[in-house]
Each structure stands twice: as C-alpha cells, then as structure tokens.
Amino acid sequence: MPHIHIDYSPNLAERLDMGGFCDAIRVAAIETGIFPVAGIRVRATACDHVAIADGNARHAFLDISIRLRAGRPMDAKEKAVRHIFACAEDFCAHVMAGSSFMLSMEMRDIDPALSPKASSIRNYLSGDPE
C-alpha cells in the first residue's frame, strides 16, 4: 500500500507528461520512507466527461487520491502528504503558470479488516523488497 489514483481532465494530456508524472509520484512515495516499495501502485485515469468552474473547455484539473492501510502515525502521513504534493506542484508548475489548472490531493486510511490483499510482487523485486 498505498494505492495512488490520479483523475485528470482529458485536456491535460496535451499539457503534461502523464507517464512521467506517475513515475515522479511513485518516486516521491518511496522517498517518504513510510510505504513499502512492493505495495506502491500509481495509476492515472483521464475522465471522459468533465464540467469545471464556469464551463470553459480550457480549464483543467488533476486530483490525487492516496488510499493506505490504517495504522501509520498522523505526523508521518502529514509529512508524506506534504512531500508528495510538493512533487506534484513542481512537476505541474509549468501547467499552473501557463493555463487554468486545479491541483488537489487527499490521503485516507483503509480499514484493514475490509481490505484483503494478495500479491506475488515481492517475489520479483530486485534488492530489498521491504
């Protein structure tokens, strides 16, 4: 864990390297030191239908949602949010500076009793899979 899901307006694809953004967020998540590498998943989905602010078709948005298993201390989660959001702001700075753009993020805990997991990823990681 965590699951990092990025929703974005489809017009953002012409302004932002979404594959590069996903990788930058993955690296930032690792850098926090509170997530096991084997559990990090980053995915991005362009939203087919959007209506933003006053309806101007040039407005764009990107929303990052991080879901993780409960149990981490609040100060560690707050530090992780600040670090990952700073990475997102840096990566998106040129979009924010040159166009109408909204960037948001939320982290929330998942109840482990209601979230079963199975994975073989650790069997295929090089180095210390954590």
C-alpha positions in Angstrom: 0.0 0.0 0.0 -0.6 2.9 -0.9 -2.9 2.9 -3.9 -2.3 6.3 -5.6 -5.1 7.1 -8.1 -4.9 10.2 -10.3 -8.0 11.5 -12.0 -7.4 14.2 -14.6 -9.3 16.2 -17.2 -8.6 14.8 -20.7 -7.3 18.2 -22.0 -4.4 17.9 -19.5 -2.8 15.1 -21.6 -1.7 17.8 -24.1 0.0 19.9 -21.4 1.5 17.3 -19.1 3.6 14.1 -19.5 1.2 11.8 -17.5 3.5 8.8 -17.6 6.4 11.0 -16.3 4.0 12.4 -13.6 3.0 8.9 -12.4 6.7 7.9 -12.1 7.6 11.1 -10.3 4.8 10.4 -7.8 6.0 6.8 -7.4 9.5 8.0 -6.6 8.1 10.7 -4.1 6.1 8.0 -2.4 9.2 5.9 -2.0 11.2 8.9 -0.7 8.7 9.4 2.2 10.0 6.2 3.8 6.6 5.2 5.1 5.4 3.0 2.3 6.7 -0.4 1.3 8.0 -0.3 -2.2 6.3 -3.5 -3.2 2.9 -2.0 -2.3 3.1 1.2 -4.2 0.7 1.4 -7.1 0.2 4.6 -9.2 -2.4 4.8 -11.9 -3.9 7.7 -13.8 -7.3 7.9 -15.5 -8.5 10.6 -17.9 -12.1 11.4 -17.0 -14.3 11.1 -20.1 -16.8 13.7 -19.0 -15.9 16.8 -17.0 -17.5 20.1 -16.1 -15.2 22.6 -14.5 -15.9 26.0 -12.9 -17.7 28.2 -15.5 -17.6 25.5 -18.2 -14.6 26.9 -20.1 -13.2 23.9 -22.0 -9.6 25.0 -21.4 -9.9 24.6 -17.6 -8.0 21.5 -16.4 -7.7 19.5 -13.2 -5.7 16.8 -11.7 -6.7 15.1 -8.4 -4.5 12.7 -6.5 -6.2 10.2 -4.2 -4.0 8.1 -1.8 -5.5 5.2 0.0 -3.5 3.3 2.5 -3.9 0.8 5.3 -4.7 2.4 8.7 -2.1 2.4 11.4 0.5 5.0 10.4 1.0 7.9 12.8 -0.6 11.2 11.7 2.6 13.1 11.7 4.1 10.6 9.2 1.1 10.8 7.0 1.1 14.6 7.1 4.8 14.6 6.1 4.1 12.2 3.3 1.2 14.4 2.0 3.4 17.5 2.0 6.3 15.7 0.2 4.1 14.1 -2.5 2.1 17.2 -3.1 5.3 19.3 -3.4 6.5 16.8 -6.0 3.1 17.2 -7.9 3.3 21.0 -7.7 6.9 21.0 -9.0 6.0 18.7 -11.9 2.9 20.7 -12.8 4.4 24.2 -12.2 4.5 24.9 -16.0 0.9 24.0 -16.4 -0.2 26.1 -13.5 1.9 29.1 -14.7 0.6 28.9 -18.3 -3.1 27.8 -18.1 -6.2 27.4 -16.0 -5.5 24.4 -13.8 -6.6 22.9 -10.4 -4.4 20.5 -8.5 -5.7 18.6 -5.4 -4.8 15.7 -3.3 -6.3 13.6 -0.5 -4.9 10.8 1.7 -7.2 8.5 3.6 -7.0 5.3 5.6 -8.5 2.0 4.6 -9.9 -0.3 7.3 -7.6 -3.4 7.0 -10.5 -5.7 8.1 -12.4 -4.7 5.0 -9.5 -4.8 2.5 -8.0 -8.2 1.8 -4.7 -8.4 -0.2 -2.7 -11.0 -2.1 0.4 -10.3 -4.1 3.5 -12.0 -5.6 5.2 -8.8 -6.5 7.8 -9.1 -3.7 9.0 -12.4 -5.4 10.0 -10.4 -8.4 11.6 -7.3 -6.9 15.3 -6.8 -7.0 17.1 -5.7 -3.9 15.4 -5.3 -0.6 11.6 -5.7 -1.4 10.6 -4.4 2.0 
